[in-house]
Amino acid sequence: MSTAPRPRAGAADDEGSVLLLTIGYAVLALVLVLVCVDATSLYLQQKRADAVADAAALAGADGFELRVDGGVPVARLTDADVRAQAEQMVAADGAAVVIAADTPDGVSARVTVETVWHPPVLTLFVPEGLTLQATATSRTALR
């Protein structure tokens, strides 16, 4: 004689429903991983744009013109010199373009660069990519 319980008459057969839940959770986990990969890629691209903007602003601040006012040497920046130095530095990197480069006060260089991010996966949602901008300011100092 068998001691295993017999299924009741009319009881729902739930065999196979665990497999559907497992597949559903696996798909959800995979989508979550892919979204995290894209988010991390976007974050790193923004950090690269920030670094290029910082370097371009620093290069722009080094493009000063030395003048002597009343026997005291003074470093002055011009918009053209800041832009020339920033574009030269950004051209060496090649991943970004200079959108704006100027000097608001004659001793600071402000540079804005732009780059485009393309997602490594899930490109269906953002096929053209996203435009990222970064702005940095650097001051020249003469001591």
C-alpha positions, 0 to 999 in steps of 0.5 A: 500500500502506498502512503503518498497523499492523493490529489484531491479531486478538483484541486488546481495543478500548480506544477510548473508555476515555479519555473515561470517565476524563476524565468521572470526573476531571471529576466528581471535580474538581467534587465537590472544588470544591463541598466546598471551597466548603462548607468555606470557607463554614463557616469564614467563618460560624464567624469571623462568630460569633467576631466577634459573640461578641467584640463582645458581650463587649466591650459586656458589659464596658462595662456596668460600674457605678462604685463607690467603695471606700475613696476608690478608684473601682472598676468592677464588672460584674453578670450582668444588666448584662452580659447586657443589653449583650450582647443589645442588641449581638447584636440589632443584628447579627441573625445570632446569639443570646446563649446565655449572658452572665455575669461570672465575677469581677466584672471580666470579661464572658463571652458565648456566642453561637450561630448556624446555618450552612447550606451553600450547595451540597451541602445534601443531606448537611446539610439542617438546617445546623450549629449553631455556638457562639462564646465570648469574654471581655473585661475591664473596666479602670479607670485 
